[in-house]
Amino acid sequence: MAITDTGRPGPVRDGALTALAADLQGPLLRPRDDGYDAARQVWNGNVDRRPAAIARCRDATDVQRAVRFARDEGLLLSVRGGGHSAPGYGTNDGGLVVDLSLLEEITVDAGARTAQVGGGVLWRELDERTQQAGLATTGGTVSSTGVAGLTLGGGLGWLMGTHGLSVDNLLSAEVVTADGELRTVDAENEPDLFWALRGGGGNFGVVPSLRFRLHPVPEVLGGMVVHPLDRAGEVLRFYRDFCPTLPDEAEAYCALLTDPQAGVPVIAMLLGYNGPLDEGERVLRPAREFGPPLADLVAPMPYVARQSMLDQPNGVHGLHRYWRSAFTEQLDDGLIDAVVAAAADFSSPLSGILFFHVHGAAARVPAGDTAFAARRVQWDVDVIAQWTEAGESGRHTDWLRSHWAAAEPHMEGSGYVNHLATDDPPEKVRASFGTNLDRLRLLKARYDPGNLFRLNPNITPVAPQPRGSSA
Ligand SMILES: Cc1cc2nc3c(=O)[nH]c(=O)nc-3n(C[C@H](O)[C@H](O)[C@H](O)COP(=O)(O)OP(=O)(O)OC[C@H]3O[C@@H](n4cnc5c(N)ncnc54)[C@H](O)[C@@H]3O)c2cc1C
């Protein structure tokens, strides 16, 4: 009997699971097995689900077997890489989890400047390996995030102004589609599917490995300048005028957060420069001199140090979380007032509000070149509630919802696919795929007509209209 989306579990045939376990090279963890409880946990401690089984795939053949099994048994299917999906798409109740954490192989070809990367690799692992050769590719800003999950939705990071998004550096991918076939796709082979993977966010299959283009990335400039919250309005107005002046090599993000030492809310501009250090010093100087700040922590550092600058507390697995986000092309005064009021009212010292500035090479790629349509100079605005006690969830989600209601009208009705929440309305999910939605829906019908891969910001399949019929 099938497991349904409504959460009404039918029994998975135990004999069928035993047969799957015998077929797999990697372990199949069931509720009675040691390690099951640890394996079912994800980054968001507020997500507490009990899958019928977790398939720890050892290779692409294991992935094929697990995908076919889920399809044939009518099981709800989750794909788990780094486990960082805020809505918890990497797990489910009563279904099957395809867990890729054992696919951790990384091969760097320093001469060709490429890296072949397993589907379960984390950014920390990839950055450490590529940096041994003085290379890197655009990756996320918290080092425990999964490479594949982040890339398939787009991939925003410190290098995006110079080298584009993670998807812009993806050269090829292996993918197991809903029919259980393993395909290797790139610009020449099944280019439509390769296009859809670059922004389609997990809708098109399981990716056991990816190949990236790498770039020379020597020591970088990075760090933050911190101001008291009572100057947050001024800082944000400076920040919105400063961002458009930046060359591709510079990144400027902004965060409202609680100073862990002083225990009071502050605002920080998070700065980075990918290029000659003296040039970076010159470009970033206005932001460092503005104020003056309470603290200026910007300094030359290894790239891997900048890649983990935001790990605490954001990378910590198991904290309780609730996250909303949207894109905006303007930081208007209403939005600034709303986020400053939210920070003054933080219900938890672990919560934060983040502005990621998307610009440069990431914004110049034509919207139709990859499935990632949001190619504009803009901010990705994230309001993230984080807390430790399960019993306090109501208070912290209320904090976020009430302040989000004030901020949301000042932003667009679309967001970054990887940051969408399960309670974002379907029209926002559709708007987030933008002008690429229709092509994505046709490709979804071709590669996943039964919507097996639906635990994600979902693209619903639509069959092509016969010629001559009215749509
Ligand atoms: C603390 C934190 C910081 C973040 N920072 C950034 C950032 O700087 N830039 C940015 O762009 N995003 C960022 N994100 C968002 C992040 O890109 C998404 O949450 C992404 O889905 C995480 O991937 P994962 O593998 O870690 O998560 P998982 O929960 O394991 O996977 C999430 C989903 O991604 C898909 N997926 C994962 N791996 C595969 C695979 N191998 N094959 C097919 N589908 C797969 C599946 O649909 C899966 O359900 C951040 C998230 C968190 C929690």
Ligand as a Chemical Component Dictionary entry (heavy atoms), coordinates in Angstrom:
data_LIG
# 
_chem_comp.id                   LIG 
_chem_comp.type                 NON-POLYMER 
_chem_comp.pdbx_formal_charge   0 
_chem_comp.three_letter_code    LIG 
# 
loop_
_chem_comp_atom.comp_id 
_chem_comp_atom.atom_id 
_chem_comp_atom.alt_atom_id 
_chem_comp_atom.type_symbol 
_chem_comp_atom.charge 
_chem_comp_atom.model_Cartn_x 
_chem_comp_atom.model_Cartn_y 
_chem_comp_atom.model_Cartn_z 
_chem_comp_atom.pdbx_ordinal 
LIG C1  C1  C 0 22.545 27.331 7.459  1  
LIG C2  C2  C 0 22.211 27.404 6.000  2  
LIG C3  C3  C 0 22.937 28.238 5.187  3  
LIG C4  C4  C 0 22.659 28.314 3.831  4  
LIG N1  N1  N 0 23.404 29.150 3.066  5  
LIG C5  C5  C 0 23.189 29.175 1.739  6  
LIG C6  C6  C 0 24.027 29.960 0.892  7  
LIG O1  O1  O 0 24.958 30.629 1.337  8  
LIG N2  N2  N 0 23.785 29.935 -0.430 9  
LIG C7  C7  C 0 22.772 29.198 -0.971 10 
LIG O2  O2  O 0 22.623 29.214 -2.188 11 
LIG N3  N3  N 0 21.954 28.460 -0.204 12 
LIG C8  C8  C 0 22.139 28.432 1.143  13 
LIG N4  N4  N 0 21.332 27.663 1.926  14 
LIG C9  C9  C 0 20.188 26.961 1.357  15 
LIG C10 C10 C 0 20.640 25.617 0.822  16 
LIG O3  O3  O 0 21.137 25.812 -0.471 17 
LIG C11 C11 C 0 19.457 24.630 0.766  18 
LIG O4  O4  O 0 18.949 24.447 2.057  19 
LIG C12 C12 C 0 19.879 23.297 0.147  20 
LIG O5  O5  O 0 18.729 22.580 -0.209 21 
LIG C13 C13 C 0 20.695 22.491 1.118  22 
LIG O6  O6  O 0 21.167 21.312 0.545  23 
LIG P1  P1  P 0 21.536 20.084 1.477  24 
LIG O7  O7  O 0 22.014 18.998 0.620  25 
LIG O8  O8  O 0 22.406 20.551 2.585  26 
LIG O9  O9  O 0 20.119 19.759 2.134  27 
LIG P2  P2  P 0 19.198 18.442 2.141  28 
LIG O10 O10 O 0 18.170 18.735 3.168  29 
LIG O11 O11 O 0 19.999 17.227 2.277  30 
LIG O12 O12 O 0 18.575 18.456 0.723  31 
LIG C14 C14 C 0 17.600 19.410 0.384  32 
LIG C15 C15 C 0 17.014 19.060 -0.945 33 
LIG O13 O13 O 0 17.969 19.296 -1.968 34 
LIG C16 C16 C 0 17.853 18.291 -2.966 35 
LIG N5  N5  N 0 19.100 17.510 -2.995 36 
LIG C17 C17 C 0 20.104 17.506 -2.108 37 
LIG N6  N6  N 0 21.109 16.730 -2.544 38 
LIG C18 C18 C 0 20.691 16.215 -3.721 39 
LIG C19 C19 C 0 21.269 15.349 -4.677 40 
LIG N7  N7  N 0 22.508 14.875 -4.548 41 
LIG N8  N8  N 0 20.553 15.026 -5.762 42 
LIG C20 C20 C 0 19.322 15.532 -5.957 43 
LIG N9  N9  N 0 18.725 16.371 -5.103 44 
LIG C21 C21 C 0 19.411 16.709 -4.007 45 
LIG C22 C22 C 0 16.674 17.447 -2.594 46 
LIG O14 O14 O 0 15.508 17.983 -3.183 47 
LIG C23 C23 C 0 16.638 17.615 -1.105 48 
LIG O15 O15 O 0 15.404 17.340 -0.532 49 
LIG C24 C24 C 0 21.604 27.551 3.283  50 
LIG C25 C25 C 0 20.864 26.715 4.117  51 
LIG C26 C26 C 0 21.165 26.634 5.463  52 
LIG C27 C27 C 0 20.358 25.760 6.343  53 
# 
loop_
_chem_comp_bond.comp_id 
_chem_comp_bond.atom_id_1 
_chem_comp_bond.atom_id_2 
_chem_comp_bond.value_order 
_chem_comp_bond.pdbx_ordinal 
LIG C1  C2  SING 1  
LIG C2  C3  SING 2  
LIG C2  C26 DOUB 3  
LIG C3  C4  DOUB 4  
LIG C4  N1  SING 5  
LIG C4  C24 SING 6  
LIG N1  C5  DOUB 7  
LIG C5  C6  SING 8  
LIG C5  C8  SING 9  
LIG C6  O1  DOUB 10 
LIG C6  N2  SING 11 
LIG N2  C7  SING 12 
LIG C7  O2  DOUB 13 
LIG C7  N3  SING 14 
LIG N3  C8  DOUB 15 
LIG C8  N4  SING 16 
LIG N4  C9  SING 17 
LIG N4  C24 SING 18 
LIG C9  C10 SING 19 
LIG C10 O3  SING 20 
LIG C10 C11 SING 21 
LIG C11 O4  SING 22 
LIG C11 C12 SING 23 
LIG C12 O5  SING 24 
LIG C12 C13 SING 25 
LIG C13 O6  SING 26 
LIG O6  P1  SING 27 
LIG P1  O7  DOUB 28 
LIG P1  O8  SING 29 
LIG P1  O9  SING 30 
LIG O9  P2  SING 31 
LIG P2  O10 DOUB 32 
LIG P2  O11 SING 33 
LIG P2  O12 SING 34 
LIG O12 C14 SING 35 
LIG C14 C15 SING 36 
LIG C15 O13 SING 37 
LIG C15 C23 SING 38 
LIG O13 C16 SING 39 
LIG C16 N5  SING 40 
LIG C16 C22 SING 41 
LIG N5  C17 SING 42 
LIG N5  C21 SING 43 
LIG C17 N6  DOUB 44 
LIG N6  C18 SING 45 
LIG C18 C19 SING 46 
LIG C18 C21 DOUB 47 
LIG C19 N7  SING 48 
LIG C19 N8  DOUB 49 
LIG N8  C20 SING 50 
LIG C20 N9  DOUB 51 
LIG N9  C21 SING 52 
LIG C22 O14 SING 53 
LIG C22 C23 SING 54 
LIG C23 O15 SING 55 
LIG C24 C25 DOUB 56 
LIG C25 C26 SING 57 
LIG C26 C27 SING 58 
# 
